[in-house]
Amino acid sequence: MQTTFTEDQLKDPGLQRANEILRSCVHCGFCTATCPTYQVLGDELDSPRGRIYLIKDMLENERVPDAKTVKHIDRCLSCLACMTTCPSGVHYMHLVDHARAYIEARYQRPLGERLLRWLLARILPYPGRFRLALLGAKLARPVAGMIPDPRLKAMLEMAPKEIPPVSRNDDPQTFAPQGSRLKRVALMTGCAQKALNTDINDATIRLLTRLGCEVVVAEGAGCCGALTHHMGREEESHAAAAKNIRAWTAEINGQGLDAIVINTSGCGTTVKDYGYMFRNEPLAAEAAGVAERAMDISELLMQLELPDGGDKGLTVAYHAACSLQHGQQIKTHPKTLLKRAGFTVAEPADSHLCCGSAGTYNLMQPEISKELKARKVATLEAKQPDLIAAGNIGCMMQIGSGTDLPVVHTVELLDWATGGPRPPSLMRNGVPAVPRLR
């Protein structure tokens, strides 16, 4: 793609990177075949290629963003399926993130949207606040049908039936390995996950210590910054990321870290990009060191000796989170691990398509999100599994709200298969909803 940025414009590192990305696009349109919003809406401007044209025009002309451009950029899930498909290697993620930051700095949204985005940025990354919000939403859910705004209605519907108690395993501390120490790793405990489902971190700690890892929950680490980063709120996202970088660098410079393990793939995609995010900032070297050590839990488990298991007699429909398969290009590890543990793994049709969760997307674009959820649930249920597994809390909540099948994290199943307890989500009213392991 030909661009016309001026020399003065290209002195800006963000525009320089945008120019590189834009010039790598050859207009082929392969991305439209795998773009979920294009499949649902059928509008060229709701495809990656269409959004690239809008972004190019906006940035080159230094335009104040108009409502039309903002609408189509907002509708992007950032699922990154286009990056997997693109034969030219267009790094759409960096381009759309830059566009969102540009829009956030220059576009005056309607008051209701500004308030909603402010509210989400002030609540979701903070587990304590999020718990209070979930409790309020749970109490207000009976009157959800009377609320005209579909976004507020989606926020109420998001609240789980039960809000789990705080897990003290998420507090800063060190967990000793069982037997000799093979690795020393930091576990990112996250933010929203600590309010929505504490079983995931608990299972991760049990499994890793069983396999010989010393697990550290670092003092000062918290939200990865992804939620605000994808809303274009760079100052807030970088502040959250900087806290993590300092916390994990202290551990690296102290007793050392072999890995920073992340069990929420949406967070993992962002942490692995810290080196790029901070490339022009004083924390550049430390950010690069953190990004190099960041690993999805499935990557780390592939390095450890997860014991082979016999047939467990359970069929698991595996949902591939977009942030894992497209953002991190990890496609086989979770399925390989589940099969090794003795589960029968079924993969749904169109597994490359997004479930519609996408961070805060299901709250800000509820109509499109619900359509994508319905399609994803239908393909998963078509496999007639005993349960569904995924590697991202957002996907788990999204899919779980559309099916009666139990939805669990991959690591919970691996923990169960290697001696851990049955995942609580496989129980209904104290009665097992899934058969015992063989």
C-alpha positions in Angstrom: 0.0 0.0 0.0 1.4 3.4 -0.9 1.5 6.0 1.9 2.1 9.8 1.9 3.3 10.6 5.4 5.6 13.6 5.5 9.1 13.5 6.9 7.9 15.5 10.0 5.1 13.0 10.6 7.5 10.1 10.4 9.6 11.5 13.3 6.8 10.3 15.5 7.6 6.6 16.5 4.0 5.6 16.4 3.3 7.0 13.0 6.6 5.5 11.7 5.5 2.1 12.9 2.0 2.7 11.4 3.6 3.6 8.1 5.6 0.4 8.1 2.5 -1.7 8.7 0.4 0.1 6.1 3.0 -0.3 3.4 3.1 -4.0 4.0 -0.6 -4.4 3.1 -1.2 -5.5 -0.5 -5.0 -5.2 -0.5 -5.4 -8.9 -1.2 -8.5 -9.3 1.1 -7.5 -12.7 2.5 -8.3 -11.2 5.9 -12.0 -10.7 5.1 -12.4 -14.5 5.0 -11.6 -14.9 8.7 -12.8 -11.7 10.1 -15.8 -12.3 12.5 -17.3 -8.9 12.2 -17.2 -9.0 8.4 -18.9 -12.4 8.5 -21.7 -11.0 10.7 -22.1 -7.6 9.3 -21.0 -8.0 5.6 -19.6 -4.5 5.5 -16.2 -3.9 3.9 -15.5 -1.2 6.5 -16.0 -3.9 9.2 -13.2 -6.0 7.8 -9.4 -5.5 8.5 -8.8 -4.2 5.0 -11.6 -1.7 5.3 -10.4 -0.5 8.7 -6.8 -0.2 7.4 -8.1 2.2 4.7 -9.9 4.2 7.4 -6.9 4.3 9.7 -4.6 5.3 6.8 -6.8 8.2 5.8 -7.2 9.4 9.4 -3.5 9.2 10.3 -2.0 10.6 7.0 -4.3 13.6 7.1 -4.1 14.1 10.8 -7.9 14.2 10.9 -10.0 14.6 13.9 -11.7 11.2 13.9 -15.3 11.2 12.7 -18.2 9.1 14.0 -18.1 6.7 11.0 -14.4 5.9 11.5 -14.8 5.5 15.2 -17.8 3.2 14.8 -15.9 0.7 12.6 -12.7 0.8 14.6 -14.8 0.2 17.8 -16.5 -2.8 16.2 -13.1 -4.5 15.7 -12.7 -7.4 18.2 -8.9 -7.3 18.1 -9.2 -11.1 17.7 -6.2 -11.0 15.3 -7.5 -13.8 13.1 -6.5 -11.5 10.2 -2.8 -11.7 11.3 -2.9 -15.4 11.1 -4.4 -15.3 7.7 -2.4 -12.5 6.2 0.2 -13.7 3.6 2.1 -10.4 3.8 2.6 -10.3 7.6 0.7 -7.1 8.2 0.9 -6.4 12.0 -2.6 -5.3 12.4 -2.5 -5.4 16.2 0.0 -2.6 16.5 -1.8 -0.6 13.9 -5.3 -0.8 15.5 -3.9 -0.2 18.9 -2.2 3.0 17.7 -5.5 4.1 16.0 -7.4 3.6 19.2 -5.0 5.7 21.2 -5.2 8.4 18.4 -9.0 8.3 18.7 -9.0 8.4 22.5 -6.9 11.5 22.4 -8.8 13.4 19.7 -12.4 12.2 19.6 -15.2 13.5 21.8 -17.5 10.6 22.4 -21.1 11.1 23.5 -21.5 11.5 27.3 -23.0 8.0 27.8 -20.1 6.3 26.1 -17.5 8.3 27.9 -19.1 7.4 31.2 -19.3 3.7 30.3 -15.7 3.5 29.2 -14.6 5.5 32.3 -16.5 3.1 34.5 -15.1 0.0 32.9 -11.5 1.3 33.2 -12.0 2.2 36.8 -13.6 -1.2 37.8 -12.5 -4.2 35.8 -8.7 -3.9 36.4 -9.3 -3.7 40.2 -10.4 -7.0 41.8 -11.9 -5.4 44.9 -13.9 -2.9 43.0 -14.9 -5.5 40.5 -16.2 -7.8 43.2 -18.4 -5.0 44.6 -19.7 -4.3 41.0 -20.5 -8.0 40.5 -22.4 -8.1 43.7 -24.4 -5.0 42.7 -25.0 -6.5 39.2 -26.2 -9.7 40.8 -28.7 -7.9 43.0 -29.9 -5.8 40.0 -30.1 -8.6 37.5 -33.9 -9.4 38.2 -34.7 -6.0 36.7 -32.3 -6.2 33.7 -35.2 -6.6 31.3 -36.4 -3.1 32.2 -33.1 -1.5 31.2 -33.3 0.0 27.7 -29.5 0.3 27.1 -28.2 -3.1 25.8 -24.7 -2.3 27.2 -25.9 -1.8 30.7 -28.1 -4.9 30.4 -25.0 -6.8 29.3 -23.1 -5.7 32.3 -25.9 -7.0 34.6 -26.0 -10.3 32.7 -22.3 -10.7 33.1 -22.5 -11.3 36.9 -22.0 -14.9 37.8 -24.6 -16.7 39.9 -22.0 -17.2 42.6 -19.1 -14.8 43.4 -16.2 -16.8 44.7 -14.6 -15.9 48.0 -11.1 -14.3 47.8 -8.3 -16.8 47.4 -5.3 -16.1 49.7 -3.2 -17.9 47.1 -3.4 -14.7 45.1 -1.5 -12.8 47.8 2.2 -12.1 47.3 4.1 -15.2 48.5 6.2 -18.1 47.3 5.0 -21.7 46.9 7.7 -24.4 47.3 7.9 -27.2 44.8 7.2 -30.8 45.6 10.5 -32.6 45.4 13.6 -31.0 43.8 13.2 -27.6 42.1 13.3 -27.7 38.4 12.2 -24.1 37.7 11.5 -20.9 39.5 8.5 -19.0 37.9 6.4 -16.0 38.6 2.6 -16.5 38.3 0.6 -13.6 37.0 -2.6 -13.7 39.1 -4.3 -11.0 37.0 -7.2 -8.8 37.9 -10.7 -9.7 36.6 -10.0 -13.4 36.9 -9.3 -13.0 40.7 -12.9 -11.8 41.1 -14.6 -14.1 38.6 -12.9 -17.5 39.1 -10.3 -18.1 41.8 -10.1 -21.8 40.9 -7.8 -21.2 38.0 -4.9 -19.7 39.9 -5.3 -22.3 42.7 -5.2 -25.2 40.1 -2.2 -23.6 38.4 -0.2 -23.4 41.6 -1.0 -27.0 42.6 -0.1 -28.3 39.2 3.2 -26.4 38.8 4.4 -27.2 42.3 3.5 -30.8 41.7 5.7 -30.7 38.6 8.7 -29.2 40.4 8.2 -25.5 40.0 8.8 -22.9 42.7 5.9 -20.5 42.1 6.2 -16.8 43.1 3.4 -14.3 43.3 5.4 -11.1 43.1 4.8 -8.1 45.3 3.3 -5.2 43.3 2.2 -7.2 40.2 -1.4 -6.9 39.1 -3.4 -6.0 36.0 -1.5 -6.4 32.8 -3.0 -3.3 31.3 -4.7 -5.0 28.4 -8.3 -3.8 29.1 -7.3 -0.1 29.1 -4.7 -0.6 26.4 -7.3 -1.9 23.9 -9.6 1.1 24.8 -6.8 3.4 23.7 -6.1 4.6 27.2 -2.3 4.4 26.9 -1.4 6.3 30.1 -3.4 4.0 32.3 -2.4 0.8 30.5 1.3 1.7 30.6 1.1 2.6 34.3 -0.4 -0.9 35.1 2.2 -2.6 32.9 5.1 -0.6 34.5 4.1 -1.9 37.9 4.4 -5.5 36.6 7.7 -4.8 34.9 9.2 -3.4 38.1 7.7 -6.3 40.2 9.0 -9.1 38.0 12.3 -7.4 37.3 12.9 -7.3 41.1 12.4 -11.1 41.1 14.7 -11.5 38.0 17.4 -9.5 39.7 16.9 -11.3 43.0 16.6 -15.1 43.0 16.0 -15.2 39.2 13.0 -16.3 37.1 12.9 -19.0 34.5 9.5 -17.8 33.3 6.6 -15.5 33.9 3.7 -17.8 33.5 0.2 -16.5 32.5 -3.0 -18.5 32.5 -5.2 -15.9 30.9 -4.2 -15.7 27.2 -5.6 -12.2 26.7 -3.1 -11.0 29.3 -0.3 -13.1 27.8 -0.6 -11.5 24.4 -0.2 -8.1 26.0 2.7 -9.0 28.4 4.6 -10.5 25.5 4.3 -7.2 23.8 5.7 -5.1 26.7 9.0 -4.9 24.8 7.3 -3.1 22.0 5.0 -1.0 24.2 8.0 0.4 26.2 10.5 0.5 23.3 11.0 4.2 23.6 10.7 4.6 27.4 13.2 4.3 30.2 11.9 0.8 31.2 12.7 -0.5 27.7 15.4 -3.0 28.8 13.4 -4.3 31.7 10.2 -4.5 29.6 12.1 -6.6 27.0 13.4 -8.9 29.7 9.9 -9.5 31.0 8.4 -10.1 27.6 11.2 -12.6 26.8 10.2 -14.6 29.9 6.5 -14.4 29.5 4.9 -17.8 28.7 1.4 -19.1 28.5 0.8 -21.9 31.0 0.6 -24.4 28.2 4.0 -23.4 26.9 5.6 -24.0 30.3 3.8 -27.3 30.8 5.2 -28.6 27.5 8.6 -28.1 29.0 7.8 -30.0 32.2 7.2 -33.8 32.5 3.4 -33.9 32.6 2.7 -37.6 33.2 0.8 -39.6 30.6 -2.7 -40.7 31.7 -5.0 -43.5 30.6 -8.3 -42.9 29.0 -10.3 -40.6 31.4 -13.7 -41.4 29.7 -14.5 -37.8 29.1 -14.8 -35.8 25.8 -13.6 -32.2 26.0 -14.6 -29.7 23.4 -11.6 -27.4 23.2 -12.2 -23.7 22.5 -9.1 -22.0 21.1 -9.1 -18.4 22.5 -8.2 -15.9 19.8 -5.5 -14.3 22.0 -3.8 -17.7 22.3 -4.1 -19.0 18.7 -3.8 -15.7 16.9 -2.2 -13.4 19.3 0.5 -15.8 20.5 0.3 -18.4 17.7 -0.1 -21.2 20.3 -2.4 -23.7 18.6 -1.5 -27.3 19.5 -0.1 -27.2 23.1 -3.4 -27.2 25.1 -4.8 -30.0 22.9 -1.6 -32.0 23.2 -1.6 -31.7 27.0 -5.3 -32.7 27.3 -4.7 -35.7 25.1 -1.6 -36.7 27.1 -3.6 -36.5 30.3 -6.1 -39.0 28.9 -9.0 -36.8 27.7 -10.6 -37.2 24.3 -10.4 -33.8 22.6 -12.9 -32.5 20.1 -12.4 -29.3 18.1 -15.4 -27.4 16.8 -16.0 -26.2 13.3 -14.6 -22.7 12.6 -12.4 -22.9 15.6 -10.5 -19.8 14.3 -13.5 -17.6 14.9 -13.9 -15.4 18.0 -16.5 -16.2 20.7 -17.3 -12.5 21.0 -15.9 -11.9 24.5 -12.7 -9.9 23.5 -12.0 -8.1 26.7 -14.7 -5.5 27.2 -16.2 -6.0 23.7 -19.2 -8.1 25.0 -20.1 -5.1 27.2 -19.6 -2.3 24.6 -20.8 -4.2 21.5 -23.4 -6.6 23.0 -25.4 -7.2 19.8 -22.5 -8.4 17.7 -21.0 -10.2 20.7 -24.2 -12.2 21.3 -24.4 -13.3 17.6 -20.8 -14.5 17.8 -21.5 -16.3 21.1 -24.5 -18.1 19.6 -22.4 -19.3 16.7 -19.5 -20.5 18.9 -21.8 -22.3 21.4 -23.6 -24.1 18.5 -20.3 -25.4 17.1 -19.1 -26.5 20.5 -22.3 -28.3 21.5 -22.4 -30.0 18.1 -19.5 -32.1 19.2 -21.7 -33.5 22.1 -18.9 -33.2 24.6 -19.0 -33.8 28.4 -17.5 -30.4 29.0 -15.8 -27.4 27.3 -12.2 -26.3 28.0 -10.6 -22.9 27.3 -7.5 -21.0 28.3 -8.9 -17.5 28.8 -11.4 -16.3 31.6 -13.2 -14.0 29.2 -14.0 -16.8 26.8 -15.1 -19.0 29.7 -17.5 -16.4 31.0 -18.8 -15.7 27.5 -19.4 -19.3 26.4 -20.6 -20.3 29.9 -23.4 -17.8 29.6 -24.7 -19.5 26.5 -24.6 -23.2 27.3 -25.5 -25.6 30.1 -22.3 -27.6 29.6 -19.6 -27.0 32.2 -16.9 -24.7 31.1 -13.4 -25.1 32.7 -9.9 -23.8 32.2 -7.5 -26.3 30.6 -5.2 -26.1 33.6 -8.0 -27.2 35.9 -8.5 -30.4 33.9 -4.7 -31.1 33.9 -4.6 -30.5 37.7 -7.5 -32.9 38.2 -6.0 -35.6 35.9 -2.7 -35.5 37.9 -4.0 -35.8 41.4 -5.8 -32.5 42.1 -9.4 -32.0 43.1 -12.4 -32.1 40.8 -12.9 -28.6 39.4 -15.7 -27.0 41.4 -17.4 -25.9 38.1 -18.0 -29.5 37.3 -20.5 -29.7 40.2 -24.1 -28.6 40.2 -25.7 -28.0 43.6 -23.1 -30.3 45.2 -23.8 -33.1 42.7 -21.2 -34.0 40.0 -22.3 -32.7 36.7 -19.5 -34.7 34.9 -18.6 -38.3 35.5 -15.6 -39.2 37.7 -12.3 -39.8 36.0 -11.6 -43.4 35.2 
